[in-house]
Amino acid sequence: MLSVLLRAFGILLMLTAVALPLARAPDRSPESLVARWAPRPSELVDVGGLMVHLRDEGPRNDPTPLLFIHGLGSSLHTWEGWASALRAQRRVIRFDLPGAGLTGPFPEPQPQDYRSETLARFTLQLMDQLKLRQVVLVGHSLGGEVAWQLASRSPERISRLVLLDATGLAIEPLEVPPGLRLARVPVLGWLGQSLLPRGVVEATLEAVYADPRRLTPELVDRHFELLLRDGNRQALRQALLQQQPGRDVERLASLRLPTLLLWGEKDRVVPPAAGAEFARRIPGAQFQVLAGLGHAPHEELPARSLGALQAFLPPR
């Protein structure tokens, strides 16, 4: 029996030795990613010493531009479906948060602080840099949490608020996507900073979508390659460890602006119960469940979710 166990252990070690080099995914420089993921109209803007990747499209005379904030580990590209439909009539601004996309982590010696309230203050800095007096603020997942944190702190800068499957409440997920689950485990999280099988990224996205058949190879490539941007995996792990669900939720009652809550019916990461709780806490908020969609309705089927946003926007 002992010899069988030793033989099995030896085989496991051999398989591990073979698999680790195959799964090794070294960091990539921002320059190596620009050609594919930051063609025009992408630009880089210096905000407090951090070069922020953003796209600013549509008519500059729009009195209430739309500012989009993406979710954890994502990028400005997640909004492409909505942006392409809106930019002919509306000014649409989207950017990569610190620690994500081509923006990357905060430069040393700045603290590696990716809590939602810190990202909200950073977003306000970006608005000042772009001379945006007031915006319609749209946030997805962690970006939704950043959005309501910002709106509760600087309500005069936000004309309307749209939260899409937003985080921030102490409500248990029905499912934690594989990549996020692994990143929270100390040893595996550390290994993930040098090892990142593309299959883990694909499985994580499948958990986010209601119908995994809607995933495309390019979408998986985008998430995979931008996670390899130098410093992003470390920043993602820090962001996960710094999350404090339920923190600052008393601020929601202070919101006194038109608010739209959009939720995927089949969201298992932040279930619709969270949307109902946001609706209970935010005075006058509209709550709409999007049938047949998961945690990222704007990306999974942009056309199905866009109508609710357009009906909510102020007229030009």
C-alpha positions as CSV (number, residue, x, y, z in Angstrom):
1,M,0.0,0.0,0.0
2,L,2.8,2.4,0.9
3,S,4.6,1.7,-2.3
4,V,1.4,2.5,-4.3
5,L,1.0,5.8,-2.4
6,L,4.7,6.7,-3.0
7,R,4.3,5.9,-6.7
8,A,1.2,8.0,-7.0
9,F,2.9,10.9,-5.2
10,G,5.8,10.6,-7.5
11,I,3.5,10.7,-10.6
12,L,1.8,13.8,-9.1
13,L,5.1,15.6,-8.6
14,M,6.1,14.7,-12.2
15,L,2.8,16.0,-13.6
16,T,3.2,19.2,-11.5
17,A,6.7,19.7,-12.8
18,V,5.4,19.4,-16.4
19,A,2.3,21.6,-15.8
20,L,3.9,24.5,-14.0
21,P,6.1,25.7,-16.9
22,L,3.1,25.3,-19.2
23,A,0.9,27.5,-16.9
24,R,3.7,30.1,-16.3
25,A,2.5,33.5,-17.4
26,P,5.1,36.2,-17.0
27,D,4.1,39.8,-16.6
28,R,3.8,41.9,-19.8
29,S,4.8,45.5,-20.2
30,P,2.1,48.0,-21.1
31,E,3.9,48.8,-24.3
32,S,3.5,45.2,-25.5
33,L,-0.3,45.4,-25.1
34,V,-1.0,48.8,-26.6
35,A,-1.2,47.8,-30.2
36,R,-4.0,45.3,-29.7
37,W,-5.9,46.9,-26.7
38,A,-5.3,50.6,-27.0
39,P,-5.7,51.8,-30.6
40,R,-7.2,55.1,-31.3
41,P,-9.3,56.7,-29.7
42,S,-7.5,55.4,-26.6
43,E,-5.3,57.9,-24.8
44,L,-3.2,58.1,-21.7
45,V,-3.9,60.9,-19.1
46,D,-1.7,61.7,-16.1
47,V,-3.8,61.6,-12.9
48,G,-1.8,62.1,-9.8
49,G,1.3,60.5,-11.4
50,L,-0.6,57.5,-12.7
51,M,-1.0,57.2,-16.5
52,V,-4.7,56.4,-17.0
53,H,-5.9,54.6,-20.1
54,L,-9.2,56.1,-21.3
55,R,-11.5,56.7,-24.2
56,D,-13.4,59.9,-24.5
57,E,-15.9,59.8,-27.5
58,G,-18.9,61.7,-28.7
59,P,-19.9,65.4,-28.9
60,R,-18.0,67.6,-26.5
61,N,-21.0,69.9,-26.0
62,D,-23.0,67.2,-24.2
63,P,-24.0,69.0,-20.9
64,T,-24.2,65.7,-19.0
65,P,-21.5,63.2,-20.3
66,L,-21.7,59.6,-19.3
67,L,-18.8,58.3,-17.2
68,F,-18.5,54.5,-17.1
69,I,-16.6,52.6,-14.4
70,H,-15.8,48.9,-14.9
71,G,-15.8,46.0,-12.4
72,L,-13.0,44.1,-10.6
73,G,-10.3,42.8,-13.0
74,S,-12.0,44.2,-16.1
75,S,-11.2,47.2,-18.3
76,L,-12.9,50.0,-20.3
77,H,-13.5,47.5,-23.1
78,T,-16.3,45.9,-21.2
79,W,-18.5,49.0,-22.2
80,E,-17.9,48.7,-25.9
81,G,-21.4,47.5,-26.8
82,W,-23.1,50.4,-25.0
83,A,-20.5,53.0,-26.0
84,S,-20.7,52.2,-29.7
85,A,-24.5,52.7,-29.6
86,L,-24.4,55.9,-27.6
87,R,-21.4,57.9,-28.8
88,A,-23.1,59.4,-31.9
89,Q,-25.4,61.3,-29.6
90,R,-23.8,61.4,-26.2
91,R,-20.3,62.1,-24.8
92,V,-19.1,58.7,-23.4
93,I,-16.0,58.5,-21.2
94,R,-14.6,55.2,-19.9
95,F,-11.3,54.4,-18.3
96,D,-9.2,51.6,-16.7
97,L,-9.3,51.8,-12.9
98,P,-6.0,51.8,-11.0
99,G,-4.8,48.2,-10.8
100,A,-6.6,47.1,-13.9
101,G,-6.4,47.2,-17.7
102,L,-3.6,49.3,-19.2
103,T,-3.6,51.8,-16.3
104,G,-2.0,49.3,-14.0
105,P,-1.2,49.6,-10.3
106,F,-0.5,52.8,-8.3
107,P,3.1,53.8,-8.6
108,E,5.4,53.3,-5.7
109,P,5.7,54.7,-3.1
110,Q,1.9,55.3,-3.1
111,P,-0.1,52.8,-1.0
112,Q,-1.5,49.9,-2.9
113,D,-5.0,50.8,-1.8
114,Y,-7.8,49.5,-4.0
115,R,-10.8,50.0,-1.7
116,S,-13.9,51.4,-3.3
117,E,-13.7,54.7,-1.4
118,T,-10.1,55.2,-2.6
119,L,-11.1,54.5,-6.2
120,A,-14.0,56.9,-5.8
121,R,-11.6,59.7,-4.8
122,F,-9.4,58.8,-7.7
123,T,-12.4,59.0,-10.1
124,L,-13.2,62.4,-8.8
125,Q,-9.5,63.4,-9.5
126,L,-10.0,62.1,-13.1
127,M,-13.2,64.2,-13.4
128,D,-11.3,67.3,-12.3
129,Q,-8.5,66.5,-14.7
130,L,-11.0,66.2,-17.6
131,K,-12.9,69.3,-16.4
132,L,-16.1,67.4,-16.0
133,R,-18.5,69.5,-13.9
134,Q,-21.2,67.0,-13.7
135,V,-21.8,63.5,-15.2
136,V,-24.2,60.6,-15.4
137,L,-22.2,58.0,-13.5
138,V,-22.6,54.4,-14.5
139,G,-20.8,51.6,-12.6
140,H,-20.7,47.8,-12.9
141,S,-19.9,45.4,-10.0
142,L,-17.0,47.0,-8.1
143,G,-17.4,50.0,-10.4
144,G,-20.9,50.3,-9.1
145,E,-19.6,50.4,-5.5
146,V,-17.1,53.0,-6.6
147,A,-20.0,55.0,-8.2
148,W,-22.2,55.0,-5.1
149,Q,-19.3,55.9,-2.9
150,L,-18.5,58.8,-5.1
151,A,-22.1,60.0,-5.4
152,S,-22.5,59.9,-1.6
153,R,-19.4,62.0,-1.1
154,S,-19.8,64.5,-4.0
155,P,-23.5,64.5,-4.9
156,E,-23.2,67.9,-6.7
157,R,-21.0,66.2,-9.3
158,I,-23.4,63.5,-10.3
159,S,-26.7,64.2,-12.1
160,R,-27.9,60.6,-12.3
161,L,-26.6,57.3,-11.0
162,V,-26.8,53.9,-12.7
163,L,-25.7,50.8,-10.7
164,L,-25.3,47.6,-12.6
165,D,-25.0,44.5,-10.5
166,A,-23.1,46.6,-7.9
167,T,-21.2,45.3,-5.0
168,G,-20.9,46.8,-1.5
169,L,-23.6,45.1,0.5
170,A,-23.0,42.2,2.9
171,I,-25.0,39.7,0.8
172,E,-23.4,36.3,0.2
173,P,-22.8,35.3,-3.5
174,L,-24.5,32.2,-4.8
175,E,-21.3,31.4,-6.6
176,V,-17.7,32.8,-6.5
177,P,-16.0,32.6,-9.9
178,P,-13.0,30.2,-9.9
179,G,-10.3,32.8,-10.5
180,L,-11.5,35.0,-7.6
181,R,-11.8,32.0,-5.3
182,L,-8.3,30.9,-6.0
183,A,-6.9,34.4,-5.6
184,R,-8.2,34.5,-2.0
185,V,-6.3,31.4,-1.0
186,P,-2.9,32.6,0.4
187,V,-0.5,30.1,-1.3
188,L,-2.6,29.8,-4.5
189,G,-3.0,33.6,-4.7
190,W,0.8,34.0,-4.5
191,L,1.3,31.4,-7.2
192,G,-1.3,33.2,-9.3
193,Q,1.1,36.1,-9.6
194,S,3.4,34.1,-11.8
195,L,1.0,31.3,-13.0
196,L,-2.2,32.0,-14.8
197,P,-3.7,29.3,-17.0
198,R,-5.9,30.8,-19.6
199,G,-8.5,28.1,-18.7
200,V,-8.9,29.7,-15.3
201,V,-9.8,33.0,-16.8
202,E,-12.2,31.4,-19.2
203,A,-13.9,29.4,-16.3
204,T,-14.2,32.7,-14.3
205,L,-15.9,34.4,-17.2
206,E,-18.2,31.4,-17.7
207,A,-19.4,31.9,-14.1
208,V,-20.1,35.5,-14.8
209,Y,-22.2,34.9,-17.9
210,A,-25.7,33.4,-17.8
211,D,-25.0,31.7,-21.1
212,P,-21.3,30.8,-21.5
213,R,-21.9,30.2,-25.3
214,R,-21.9,34.0,-25.6
215,L,-18.2,34.2,-24.7
216,T,-15.9,34.8,-27.6
217,P,-12.2,33.9,-27.8
218,E,-11.3,37.5,-28.2
219,L,-13.1,38.4,-25.0
220,V,-11.2,35.7,-23.1
221,D,-8.0,36.9,-24.7
222,R,-8.7,40.4,-23.6
223,H,-9.2,39.5,-19.9
224,F,-6.3,37.1,-19.9
225,E,-3.8,39.5,-21.6
226,L,-4.7,42.5,-19.5
227,L,-4.4,40.6,-16.3
228,L,-0.8,39.9,-17.4
229,R,-0.1,43.6,-17.5
230,D,2.8,44.3,-15.1
231,G,1.4,44.6,-11.6
232,N,-2.2,43.8,-12.3
233,R,-2.4,40.4,-10.7
234,Q,-0.8,41.7,-7.5
235,A,-3.3,44.6,-7.5
236,L,-6.3,42.3,-8.1
237,R,-5.3,40.1,-5.1
238,Q,-4.8,43.2,-3.0
239,A,-8.3,44.5,-4.0
240,L,-9.9,41.2,-3.1
241,L,-8.2,41.1,0.3
242,Q,-9.2,44.7,1.0
243,Q,-12.9,44.2,0.3
244,Q,-15.2,44.9,3.2
245,P,-18.8,44.1,2.2
246,G,-21.3,46.2,4.2
247,R,-18.8,49.1,4.8
248,D,-20.4,52.5,4.5
249,V,-23.8,51.2,3.4
250,E,-25.4,53.9,5.7
251,R,-24.3,56.4,3.0
252,L,-26.9,55.0,0.6
253,A,-29.7,56.6,2.5
254,S,-28.2,60.0,1.8
255,L,-28.5,59.7,-2.0
256,R,-31.0,62.1,-3.3
257,L,-30.6,61.9,-7.1
258,P,-32.3,59.8,-9.8
259,T,-30.9,56.3,-9.5
260,L,-31.4,53.3,-11.8
261,L,-30.5,49.8,-10.6
262,L,-30.1,47.2,-13.3
263,W,-29.6,43.5,-12.4
264,G,-29.1,40.3,-14.4
265,E,-31.8,37.9,-13.4
266,K,-29.2,35.0,-13.4
267,D,-26.5,36.9,-11.6
268,R,-25.0,34.4,-9.1
269,V,-22.0,36.6,-8.2
270,V,-24.1,39.5,-6.9
271,P,-27.7,38.1,-6.9
272,P,-30.8,40.1,-7.6
273,A,-31.5,40.2,-3.8
274,A,-28.7,42.7,-3.6
275,G,-30.4,44.9,-6.1
276,A,-33.6,44.7,-4.1
277,E,-31.7,45.8,-1.0
278,F,-30.1,48.7,-2.8
279,A,-33.6,49.7,-3.9
280,R,-34.8,49.6,-0.3
281,R,-31.9,51.7,0.9
282,I,-31.7,54.4,-1.9
283,P,-34.7,56.7,-1.8
284,G,-36.7,56.7,-5.0
285,A,-34.4,54.2,-6.8
286,Q,-35.8,52.4,-9.8
287,F,-35.0,48.6,-9.8
288,Q,-35.2,46.6,-13.0
289,V,-34.2,42.9,-13.4
290,L,-32.9,41.9,-16.9
291,A,-34.3,38.5,-17.9
292,G,-31.8,35.8,-19.0
293,L,-28.7,37.7,-18.2
294,G,-25.9,37.2,-15.7
295,H,-23.5,39.4,-13.8
296,A,-22.4,41.5,-16.8
297,P,-25.6,42.3,-18.8
298,H,-23.9,45.2,-20.6
299,E,-21.2,42.9,-22.0
300,E,-23.2,39.6,-22.4
301,L,-26.0,41.1,-24.5
302,P,-25.5,44.9,-24.8
303,A,-28.6,45.5,-26.9
304,R,-30.9,43.8,-24.4
305,S,-29.8,46.0,-21.5
306,L,-29.2,49.3,-23.3
307,G,-32.9,50.3,-23.7
308,A,-33.3,50.6,-19.9
309,L,-30.3,52.9,-19.7
310,Q,-31.5,55.1,-22.7
311,A,-34.9,55.5,-21.2
312,F,-33.3,56.7,-17.9
313,L,-30.9,59.3,-19.5
314,P,-31.8,63.0,-19.5
315,P,-32.6,64.4,-22.9
316,R,-29.9,66.1,-24.9
